[in-house]
Amino acid sequence: MLNNPFYLRLIALTGTLIISVNMAAVAAQPTDSIQTFSIKEQSIITLPTTATKATSNEILLTPASLAKVPASKATLTTTTSTASRSNCIADSVITAAELSATRDNGPFTVASKAIPRQLANGFGGGTIHYPTNAGDCGLLGGIAVIPGYVSYEASIKWWGPRLASWGFVVITIDTNSIYDDPNSRATQLSAALDHIVSDSTVGAQIDSTRLGAIGWSMGGGGALQLATQRSDVRAIIPQTPYHDEDYGIMDTPALFITCQNDRIASNKKYSSPFYNHAAGPKMKIEIKNGSHFCPSYRFNEILLSKPGIAWMHRYINGDTRFDKFLCNNENYGNSPRISAYDYKDCG
């Protein structure tokens, strides 16, 4: 495995970035400077992750195995009515400015719960992020987020509070091993989704038929594969995805995040073919001058929050009020920070 050029390039370019991350150091930087870090500059950032105290008497159910069923989501059926969603998030809040905020600055207050590795069945532990005042929303969608090769939860954890503040229950995870391949990461994403659905704190808040997945690099490949295996996964966000095997027909609504100068999982070899072969609603945003790390940590949080939140609400919840931020309704290609934009079959 380690003779594969992908792995060698990734290890060489990642450096200490994937060993530990200093979120305070990243947060202290002005937004513009964060987004123009070179690979070398990114590789020297170090930062410790923070964790919340776990519930000591938590009892976990064994995750269900992957559902090997066709994953067609052309017609979205939900158990949450349009009226309930309107009461949940007011129309006046659904604006570009609100969606483009950072951290947990959304309509809902967010709490978190640590899942220690020893209590995680099928993945390497992580953190559940959930809204505490979404009682008018009915059941919520659930989302699992996974990092890439030789990377940790810290690299993708920013998605947790961001999405939770907009009414999702989100679990951001570590993998069993930092060397796990995309197939294993698909299985671990599935285990993480099963975990939150059965979790004693948040399980009762989740509609188990409305789930989603986000993955970076090999985690993105895992998200693509998972979408072909579970029909309850309604939307995915593969970020600079890598997969070296045929994962089959993928028709789940997918928002692809790519990076213009990705020299680890090149767009020509990976992201572009994956996007072209995706058979369902799809949208692609390419970050200008971005390296393979452009979606990770908080380097482009402001840029990615709006399309990411809108995509998940539109296709997990079937909330068409978010259409105005997607596909032909918003030209992301006009942004000087985006080098390419495409969409197809959005409906």
Sequence and secondary structure as in RCSB ss.txt:
>XXXX:A:sequence
MLNNPFYLRLIALTGTLIISVNMAAVAAQPTDSIQTFSIKEQSIITLPTTATKATSNEILLTPASLAKVPASKAT
LTTTTSTASRSNCIADSVITAAELSATRDNGPFTVASKAIPRQLANGFGGGTIHYPTNAGDCGLLGGIAVIPGYV
SYEASIKWWGPRLASWGFVVITIDTNSIYDDPNSRATQLSAALDHIVSDSTVGAQIDSTRLGAIGWSMGGGGALQ
LATQRSDVRAIIPQTPYHDEDYGIMDTPALFITCQNDRIASNKKYSSPFYNHAAGPKMKIEIKNGSHFCPSYRFN
EILLSKPGIAWMHRYINGDTRFDKFLCNNENYGNSPRISAYDYKDCG
>XXXX:A:secstr
 TTSHHHHHHHHHHGGGGT B HHHHHTS HHHHTT  HHHHHT  B        TT           S    SS
   SS HHHHHHHS GGG SHHHHT  TT SSS EEEEEE GGG SSS  EEEEEESS GGG SEEEEEEE  TT
  GGGTTTHHHHHHTTTEEEEEE  SSTT  HHHHHHHHHHHHHHHHH TTTGGGEEEEEEEEEEETHHHHHHHH
HHTT TTEEEEEEES    S      S EEEEEETT SSS IIIIIHHHHHH  SSEEEEEETT  TTTTSTTTT
HHHHHHHHHHHHHHHHS  GGGGGGSGGGS GGGSTTEEEEEEE   
